[in-house]
Amino acid sequence: MEANGWSRRDFQPHGGHLFSLHIAAALGLGGCEANPHNFQPFGGFADDVPVENGQTRPPEAPGIGFETRGALIDLFHGLVRD
């Protein structure tokens, strides 16, 4: 698309969860459309990163973002405990 005059900033794909936000940021896209209430338990954003004026940013943490959601981590841990 860039070869045809489109900027990466022109693209804001629909994703709906934190992983999509990470992908859009990594690719330098203009953003991503998301509904934090959908796609549970993966929906939503990092516990400690606020949504301000309808925007948020990826957390400053290693991983794909799921690690920053306490309830999701608890769910994962529940799946692997004896």
Secondary structure, DSSP 8 states (H G I E B T S, - for coil): -GGGT--GGG---B--BHHHHHHHHHTT-S--B--TTSSTTTBB--TTS--BTTB----SSSSSSGGG-HHHHHHHHHHH--
